[in-house]
Amino acid sequence: MSDKVCCICNGPIDDHVTPEGKVYWTDGHNALPIKDGRCCTPCNVSVISARIKEACRGESPPERIRIHSISKLRSKLSN
């Protein structure tokens, strides 16, 4: 696991690995349009992707980011 920190939840940015376990990416995901920085996979899935889908549908941005949902997703991904 890299020592980089997610700009959304302040959790660790996860390494991306091949099925064989070889690390091929350690810089996380682009956190735009939420923040200018890098984010972890749980934030990318639950926050960034949701915001992009809302924008494509012409919906307004959410009033707040649900950090508790990110924690639940992070624990599912780590199992």
C-alpha positions as CSV (number, residue, x, y, z in Angstrom):
1,M,0.0,0.0,0.0
2,S,1.3,3.4,-0.9
3,D,1.8,6.2,1.7
4,K,-0.3,8.6,-0.3
5,V,-3.5,10.1,1.2
6,C,-6.9,10.6,-0.4
7,C,-7.9,14.2,-0.7
8,I,-11.5,13.4,0.0
9,C,-11.6,11.1,3.0
10,N,-7.9,11.4,4.1
11,G,-7.7,7.6,4.0
12,P,-4.8,5.7,2.3
13,I,-4.7,5.6,-1.5
14,D,-4.7,2.0,-2.5
15,D,-2.2,0.4,-4.9
16,H,-3.6,-1.0,-8.2
17,V,-2.4,-4.6,-8.7
18,T,-2.6,-7.2,-11.5
19,P,-4.4,-10.5,-10.8
20,E,-0.9,-11.9,-10.2
21,G,-0.3,-9.3,-7.4
22,K,2.1,-7.0,-9.3
23,V,1.6,-3.3,-8.4
24,Y,1.2,-1.3,-11.6
25,W,-0.3,2.0,-10.3
26,T,0.1,3.9,-7.0
27,D,-1.3,7.3,-7.7
28,G,-5.0,6.6,-7.1
29,H,-7.7,8.4,-9.1
30,N,-8.4,11.9,-10.3
31,A,-10.7,13.5,-7.7
32,L,-12.2,16.1,-10.0
33,P,-14.9,17.4,-10.0
34,I,-15.0,17.1,-6.2
35,K,-11.5,18.3,-5.4
36,D,-8.3,19.0,-7.2
37,G,-6.1,16.1,-6.2
38,R,-5.9,12.3,-6.0
39,C,-8.4,10.0,-4.3
40,C,-8.7,6.3,-3.2
41,T,-10.8,3.7,-5.0
42,P,-13.7,3.8,-2.5
43,C,-14.0,7.6,-3.0
44,N,-13.7,7.2,-6.7
45,V,-16.5,4.7,-6.8
46,S,-18.9,6.3,-4.3
47,V,-18.2,10.0,-4.7
48,I,-16.6,10.9,-8.0
49,S,-18.5,8.5,-10.2
50,A,-21.8,9.4,-8.6
51,R,-21.1,13.2,-9.1
52,I,-20.2,12.6,-12.8
53,K,-23.4,10.6,-13.4
54,E,-25.4,13.4,-11.7
55,A,-23.8,16.0,-13.9
56,C,-24.5,14.0,-17.0
57,R,-28.2,13.8,-16.0
58,G,-28.2,17.6,-15.3
59,E,-28.7,17.2,-11.6
60,S,-27.2,19.5,-9.0
61,P,-24.3,18.3,-6.9
62,P,-25.0,16.6,-3.6
63,E,-25.2,18.9,-0.5
64,R,-22.5,16.8,1.3
65,I,-20.2,13.9,0.8
66,R,-21.2,10.8,2.8
67,I,-17.9,9.8,4.4
68,H,-19.6,6.9,6.3
69,S,-20.5,5.3,2.9
70,I,-16.9,5.5,1.9
71,S,-15.8,3.7,5.0
72,K,-18.3,0.9,4.4
73,L,-17.1,0.6,0.8
74,R,-13.4,0.7,1.9
75,S,-14.0,-2.2,4.3
76,K,-15.8,-4.3,1.6
77,L,-12.9,-3.7,-0.9
78,S,-10.3,-4.7,1.7
79,N,-12.0,-8.1,2.3
